[in-house]
Amino acid sequence: MNGAIIVGGGAAGLLAAGALTAQGVPVVLFEKNRQLGRKVRITGKGRCNVTNHCTPQEVAAAAQGGKFLYTALYAFPPEEVMAFFEGLGVPLKTERGRRVFPQSDKAGDIAEALARWAGKAQVYREAVSRVLVEEGRAVGVAAGKEYRAQAVLLACGGASYPGTGSDGSGYRLAQGAGHSIAPIAPALVPLVEAGRWCQQLMGLSLRNCGVKVTAAGKKKPVYTDFGELLFTHFGLSGPTILSASSHMRPMEPGRYTVHMDLKPALDQSQLDARLLRDLEENKNRHFANALDRLLPQKLIPVAVERSGIPGGTQCNAVTREQRQKLLALLKDFTVEIQGFRSLEEAIVTAGGVRLGEVNPRTMESKLVKGLYFAGEMLDVDAPTGGYNLQIAFSTGRLAGESMARALAQENK
């Protein structure tokens, strides 16, 4: 076939397919799922955080491997991604943290727009088992039988959410073609607690919480944030925790501690004044029954236990020293971390095709001519906030356009 083969019908693959067909290049797209954009359809809790309304520099600064992404991000920056989807009939909106979503709050609208963009590609519902390489050049793929092409793009996703097709098979294809893979690990993943506090707080969601992560032996925090987190039966989850997890490498039991400021709107003196007022107003009640205006109901028994103040103490008998311990707890509620949840629960995968083996200006392999990579297959990842989809769109677009230029040159 005089054209290109793309393996993977996700964000990066569909962007590349449309970029190629827009230049008149025939494309065969291999996608083993029944739906195109399967993972896109479940991102952002089904709302799809399309991108972040920021500069290319800010995306690169947020990403692991950001320097590699400069050409891709400047060629297709967040503003152009937003204009692209609105041009495909999907109105967008920008929310807190400059996170961009479809106005409909339906991730399916983004997936369908991508499918329309790539609509001229011929889709085969088959699993690819091997990249065909002859004399140092990619010449097609094997998927039951051999399919020939002038160029091949691997955009198979990572190894997280395997039910969506991101099952790590792309890494095996890359290795089979001669590439090496940086170690795979979960990124943007919930955290497992080393202790027992989170289980008691299971289901409690804190919308405005200060979050800081420290590492043993380091003076500076490895991550700070503000926003929503969730206590689970195993530990911690939620947007701030998922973003924090990408900074907790290497993960080792007992290495990291999550610190939560449960009252970030109040400094120590303001919180002390608030607590004194509550104790005075409830002076004849038991301490454990006087915190319902200060804390969520589920948090009260844990706060009482960890403060060391007997719950049956009358409020007018709480000492200054006891009050200071409670204040310190509320401003620095700590959870020791045992490790990550499994890779299957991660939003994205850290690791992938080593960046030194890929040309950042084209996304073409430096080892195999005519073989390209895009999206989560590469050893790049970023925090929550739309950055990872932006990276997929930018690298997919660059790969597609680079392939089109190379094939146009060859077919002259």
C-alpha positions as CSV (number, residue, x, y, z in Angstrom):
1,M,0.0,0.0,0.0
2,N,1.3,3.5,-0.8
3,G,0.4,5.1,2.4
4,A,0.6,4.7,6.2
5,I,-0.5,2.3,8.9
6,I,-1.5,3.5,12.3
7,V,-1.8,1.1,15.2
8,G,-4.1,2.5,17.9
9,G,-7.4,4.4,17.5
10,G,-7.0,6.7,20.6
11,A,-6.3,10.4,20.9
12,A,-2.9,10.3,19.3
13,G,-3.7,7.8,16.6
14,L,-6.9,9.5,15.5
15,L,-5.2,12.9,15.4
16,A,-2.5,11.5,13.2
17,A,-4.9,9.7,10.9
18,G,-6.8,12.8,10.2
19,A,-3.6,14.8,9.6
20,L,-2.5,12.2,7.1
21,T,-5.8,11.8,5.2
22,A,-6.1,15.7,5.0
23,Q,-2.9,15.5,2.9
24,G,-4.3,12.8,0.7
25,V,-2.4,9.9,2.2
26,P,-4.2,6.6,2.4
27,V,-4.4,5.3,6.0
28,V,-5.2,1.9,7.4
29,L,-6.0,2.2,11.2
30,F,-5.8,-0.9,13.4
31,E,-8.0,-0.7,16.5
32,K,-8.9,-3.9,18.3
33,N,-11.7,-2.2,20.3
34,R,-15.1,-2.0,18.8
35,Q,-15.2,1.8,19.5
36,L,-12.6,4.4,18.4
37,G,-11.3,6.6,21.2
38,R,-12.4,4.1,23.9
39,K,-10.1,5.6,26.6
40,V,-11.0,9.2,25.6
41,R,-14.6,8.3,26.4
42,I,-13.9,7.6,30.1
43,T,-11.4,10.4,30.8
44,G,-12.2,13.1,33.3
45,K,-14.9,10.9,34.9
46,G,-16.6,10.8,31.6
47,R,-16.3,14.6,31.0
48,C,-12.9,14.6,29.2
49,N,-10.5,17.3,30.3
50,V,-9.4,18.1,26.7
51,T,-6.4,20.3,27.4
52,N,-5.2,23.0,29.7
53,H,-5.6,26.6,28.6
54,C,-2.0,27.5,29.1
55,T,1.1,28.1,27.0
56,P,3.2,25.3,25.4
57,Q,6.0,26.2,27.8
58,E,3.8,25.5,30.8
59,V,2.7,22.1,29.4
60,A,6.4,21.2,28.9
61,A,7.3,22.4,32.4
62,A,4.6,20.2,33.9
63,A,5.6,17.1,32.0
64,Q,8.2,14.4,32.7
65,G,10.3,14.6,29.5
66,G,9.0,18.1,28.7
67,K,12.1,19.2,26.7
68,F,11.5,16.4,24.2
69,L,7.9,17.8,23.6
70,Y,8.8,21.4,22.6
71,T,8.5,21.0,18.8
72,A,5.2,19.1,19.1
73,L,3.7,21.5,21.6
74,Y,4.6,24.6,19.6
75,A,3.3,23.1,16.4
76,F,-0.1,22.3,18.0
77,P,-0.4,24.3,21.2
78,P,-3.4,24.3,23.6
79,E,-5.1,27.3,21.9
80,E,-5.0,25.5,18.6
81,V,-6.3,22.3,20.1
82,M,-9.2,24.2,21.5
83,A,-9.9,25.9,18.1
84,F,-9.6,22.4,16.4
85,F,-12.3,20.9,18.5
86,E,-14.6,23.9,18.3
87,G,-14.1,23.7,14.5
88,L,-15.3,20.1,14.7
89,G,-18.5,21.3,16.3
90,V,-17.6,20.7,20.0
91,P,-18.0,24.0,22.1
92,L,-15.6,24.1,25.0
93,K,-15.5,25.8,28.4
94,T,-12.6,26.6,30.8
95,E,-12.9,25.7,34.4
96,R,-10.8,26.2,37.6
97,G,-7.2,25.5,37.0
98,R,-7.6,26.4,33.3
99,R,-8.9,22.9,32.7
100,V,-10.8,22.7,29.4
101,F,-13.9,20.5,28.9
102,P,-16.7,20.2,26.3
103,Q,-19.6,22.4,27.3
104,S,-21.8,19.3,27.1
105,D,-19.6,17.6,29.8
106,K,-19.7,14.5,27.6
107,A,-16.4,12.9,26.8
108,G,-18.1,11.0,23.9
109,D,-18.4,14.3,22.0
110,I,-14.6,14.6,21.9
111,A,-14.2,10.9,20.9
112,E,-16.8,11.3,18.1
113,A,-15.2,14.5,16.8
114,L,-11.9,12.7,16.6
115,A,-13.5,9.8,14.8
116,R,-15.0,12.2,12.3
117,W,-11.6,13.9,11.8
118,A,-10.1,10.5,11.0
119,G,-13.1,9.4,9.0
120,K,-11.3,8.8,5.7
121,A,-9.0,6.2,7.3
122,Q,-9.8,2.5,6.7
123,V,-10.3,0.8,10.1
124,Y,-9.4,-2.8,10.7
125,R,-10.6,-4.4,14.0
126,E,-7.6,-6.6,14.4
127,A,-4.7,-6.8,17.0
128,V,-1.3,-6.2,15.5
129,S,1.3,-8.8,16.6
130,R,4.5,-7.4,14.9
131,V,6.0,-4.5,13.0
132,L,7.5,-5.6,9.8
133,V,11.1,-4.3,9.5
134,E,13.3,-4.9,6.4
135,E,16.7,-3.5,5.9
136,G,16.3,-1.1,8.8
137,R,12.9,0.2,7.6
138,A,9.3,-0.3,8.7
139,V,7.4,-1.8,5.8
140,G,4.1,-2.8,7.5
141,V,2.6,-4.9,10.3
142,A,1.5,-8.4,10.9
143,A,-2.1,-8.9,12.1
144,G,-3.1,-12.4,11.2
145,K,-1.6,-11.7,7.8
146,E,0.9,-9.1,6.6
147,Y,-0.1,-5.6,5.7
148,R,2.4,-3.5,3.8
149,A,2.8,0.3,3.9
150,Q,5.4,3.0,3.5
151,A,5.3,4.1,7.1
152,V,4.0,2.8,10.5
153,L,2.9,4.8,13.5
154,L,2.6,3.1,16.9
155,A,0.0,5.0,19.0
156,C,-1.1,2.1,21.2
157,G,-1.4,3.9,24.5
158,G,0.3,2.7,27.7
159,A,-0.5,-0.1,30.1
160,S,-3.1,1.6,32.3
161,Y,-6.8,0.8,32.0
162,P,-6.1,-2.4,30.0
163,G,-9.8,-2.8,29.4
164,T,-9.7,0.2,27.0
165,G,-7.0,-1.5,24.9
166,S,-4.0,0.2,26.6
167,D,-2.6,-3.1,27.7
168,G,1.1,-2.6,27.1
169,S,1.0,-4.4,23.7
170,G,2.5,-1.3,22.0
171,Y,5.7,-1.6,24.1
172,R,6.1,-5.2,22.9
173,L,5.7,-4.0,19.3
174,A,8.3,-1.3,19.8
175,Q,10.7,-3.8,21.4
176,G,10.2,-6.2,18.6
177,A,11.3,-3.5,16.2
178,G,14.5,-2.9,18.1
179,H,13.5,-0.2,20.6
180,S,14.2,-0.2,24.3
181,I,11.5,0.7,26.9
182,A,12.1,2.8,30.0
183,P,10.6,0.9,33.1
184,I,6.8,1.0,33.2
185,A,5.1,2.3,36.3
186,P,1.8,3.8,37.3
187,A,1.4,7.6,37.0
188,L,-1.6,9.6,38.2
189,V,-2.6,6.7,40.5
190,P,-4.2,6.5,43.9
191,L,-2.0,6.0,47.0
192,V,-2.1,3.2,49.5
193,E,-1.8,4.2,53.2
194,A,0.6,2.5,55.5
195,G,-1.7,3.0,58.5
196,R,-5.4,2.7,59.3
197,W,-6.8,6.3,59.3
198,C,-8.0,6.4,55.7
199,Q,-10.2,3.3,56.1
200,Q,-12.0,5.0,58.9
201,L,-12.6,8.0,56.7
202,M,-13.6,6.0,53.6
203,G,-16.0,8.0,51.3
204,L,-15.1,11.4,52.8
205,S,-14.3,14.0,50.1
206,L,-12.6,17.2,50.9
207,R,-13.1,19.9,48.2
208,N,-10.8,22.6,49.5
209,C,-7.8,21.0,51.1
210,G,-4.1,22.0,51.2
211,V,-1.9,19.1,50.1
212,K,1.9,18.7,50.6
213,V,4.0,15.6,50.0
214,T,7.3,15.2,51.8
215,A,10.0,12.5,51.3
216,A,12.3,11.1,53.9
217,G,15.6,12.8,54.0
218,K,14.5,15.8,51.9
219,K,13.9,19.3,53.4
220,K,11.8,20.6,50.6
221,P,8.3,19.2,49.8
222,V,8.3,17.1,46.6
223,Y,4.8,18.5,45.7
224,T,2.3,21.0,46.9
225,D,-1.3,21.5,45.8
226,F,-4.8,22.7,46.8
227,G,-8.1,21.2,45.9
228,E,-10.1,18.0,46.1
229,L,-9.1,14.7,47.6
230,L,-10.9,11.5,48.6
231,F,-10.4,9.0,51.4
232,T,-10.8,5.4,50.3
233,H,-10.8,2.0,51.9
234,F,-7.1,1.6,50.9
235,G,-5.8,5.2,51.2
236,L,-6.1,8.4,49.2
237,S,-7.4,9.4,45.8
238,G,-8.8,12.5,44.0
239,P,-7.3,15.1,41.7
240,T,-4.7,16.5,44.1
241,I,-3.5,13.0,45.0
242,L,-3.3,11.7,41.5
243,S,-1.2,14.7,40.5
244,A,1.0,14.2,43.6
245,S,1.6,10.6,42.7
246,S,3.6,11.5,39.5
247,H,6.1,13.3,41.8
248,M,6.6,10.3,44.1
249,R,9.3,8.5,42.3
250,P,10.8,6.1,43.2
251,M,8.0,4.8,45.3
252,E,9.2,2.9,48.4
253,P,7.2,2.0,51.6
254,G,7.5,4.7,54.2
255,R,9.4,7.1,51.9
256,Y,6.5,9.6,51.4
257,T,4.1,11.3,53.7
258,V,1.0,13.2,52.6
259,H,0.3,16.3,54.7
260,M,-3.2,17.8,54.6
261,D,-4.2,21.3,55.7
262,L,-7.8,20.7,56.6
263,K,-8.5,24.4,57.2
264,P,-6.5,26.2,54.6
265,A,-8.6,29.4,54.7
266,L,-7.5,30.0,58.3
267,D,-4.0,30.6,59.6
268,Q,-3.0,29.2,63.0
269,S,-4.2,32.2,65.1
270,Q,-7.5,32.5,63.2
271,L,-8.2,28.8,63.7
272,D,-7.3,29.1,67.3
273,A,-9.8,31.9,67.7
274,R,-12.4,29.9,65.9
275,L,-11.8,26.8,68.1
276,L,-11.9,28.9,71.3
277,R,-15.2,30.4,70.3
278,D,-16.7,26.9,69.6
279,L,-15.4,25.6,72.9
280,E,-16.9,28.5,74.8
281,E,-20.3,28.2,73.1
282,N,-20.3,24.5,74.0
283,K,-18.5,24.8,77.3
284,N,-20.8,22.3,79.1
285,R,-20.8,19.7,76.3
286,H,-18.3,16.9,75.8
287,F,-15.4,17.8,73.5
288,A,-16.3,15.1,71.0
289,N,-19.7,16.6,70.5
290,A,-18.5,20.2,70.0
291,L,-16.7,19.9,66.6
292,D,-19.6,19.4,64.2
293,R,-19.5,23.0,63.0
294,L,-15.7,22.8,62.4
295,L,-15.3,19.4,60.8
296,P,-17.2,16.9,58.6
297,Q,-19.0,14.4,60.8
298,K,-16.9,11.4,59.6
299,L,-13.7,13.2,60.5
300,I,-14.6,14.0,64.1
301,P,-13.9,10.6,65.7
302,V,-10.5,10.4,64.0
303,A,-9.6,14.0,64.9
304,V,-10.5,13.3,68.5
305,E,-8.5,10.1,68.6
306,R,-5.4,11.6,67.0
307,S,-5.6,14.8,69.1
308,G,-5.2,12.8,72.2
309,I,-8.0,14.7,73.9
310,P,-10.4,12.3,75.6
311,G,-13.8,12.7,73.8
312,G,-15.6,12.9,77.2
313,T,-13.6,15.9,78.3
314,Q,-15.9,18.9,78.9
315,C,-15.1,21.8,76.5
316,N,-14.4,24.2,79.4
317,A,-11.8,21.8,80.7
318,V,-9.8,21.5,77.4
319,T,-6.3,22.9,78.2
320,R,-4.3,25.2,76.0
321,E,-1.8,22.4,75.4
322,Q,-4.5,20.1,74.2
323,R,-6.0,22.8,72.0
324,Q,-2.6,23.4,70.4
325,K,-2.3,19.7,69.6
326,L,-5.7,19.8,67.9
327,L,-4.7,22.9,65.9
328,A,-1.5,21.3,64.8
329,L,-3.5,18.2,63.6
330,L,-6.0,20.3,61.7
331,K,-3.2,22.2,59.9
332,D,-1.1,19.1,59.3
333,F,-3.1,15.9,59.1
334,T,-0.6,13.3,58.0
335,V,-0.9,10.0,56.2
336,E,2.1,7.7,55.7
337,I,2.2,6.1,52.3
338,Q,2.9,2.4,51.6
339,G,2.8,2.5,47.9
340,F,0.8,3.0,44.7
341,R,-2.4,1.2,43.7
342,S,-1.9,-1.1,40.7
343,L,-1.0,0.0,37.2
344,E,-4.5,-1.1,36.1
345,E,-5.9,1.7,38.2
346,A,-3.5,4.4,36.9
347,I,-4.8,7.1,34.6
348,V,-1.6,7.1,32.6
349,T,1.6,5.1,32.4
350,A,5.1,6.4,33.3
351,G,7.9,5.0,31.2
352,G,7.7,3.9,27.6
353,V,9.8,4.2,24.4
354,R,13.0,5.9,25.4
355,L,13.1,9.5,24.1
356,G,16.7,9.3,23.0
357,E,15.6,6.8,20.3
358,V,13.0,9.1,18.8
359,N,13.5,12.3,16.8
360,P,11.5,15.0,18.7
361,R,11.1,17.1,15.5
362,T,9.2,14.4,13.7
363,M,8.4,11.6,16.1
364,E,10.2,9.2,13.8
365,S,12.4,6.5,15.2
366,K,16.1,7.1,15.1
367,L,16.6,3.3,14.8
368,V,14.1,2.3,12.2
369,K,13.3,4.5,9.2
370,G,9.6,5.0,8.6
371,L,8.5,4.0,12.2
372,Y,6.9,6.7,14.3
373,F,5.6,7.0,17.8
374,A,3.0,9.2,19.5
375,G,1.1,9.6,22.8
376,E,1.4,7.5,25.9
377,M,3.8,5.0,24.2
378,L,6.5,7.6,24.7
379,D,8.4,8.0,28.0
380,V,6.5,11.2,28.9
381,D,3.7,11.9,31.3
382,A,2.2,14.9,33.2
383,P,-0.1,15.8,36.1
384,T,-3.8,15.9,35.8
385,G,-5.3,19.0,34.3
386,G,-5.6,18.2,30.6
387,Y,-1.8,18.0,30.0
388,N,-1.7,14.3,29.0
389,L,-4.3,14.6,26.3
390,Q,-2.6,17.7,25.1
391,I,0.6,15.7,24.7
392,A,-1.3,13.0,22.9
393,F,-2.8,15.5,20.5
394,S,0.4,17.4,19.8
395,T,2.6,14.3,19.3
396,G,-0.1,12.6,17.2
397,R,-0.5,15.7,15.0
398,L,3.3,16.1,14.6
399,A,3.7,12.4,13.7
400,G,1.0,12.5,11.1
401,E,2.2,15.6,9.5
402,S,5.8,14.4,9.5
403,M,4.8,11.1,7.9
404,A,2.8,13.0,5.2
405,R,5.8,15.1,4.3
406,A,8.1,12.1,4.2
407,L,5.8,10.1,2.0
408,A,5.3,13.1,-0.3
409,Q,9.0,13.3,-0.7
410,E,9.3,9.6,-1.4
411,N,6.5,9.5,-3.9
412,K,7.8,12.4,-6.1
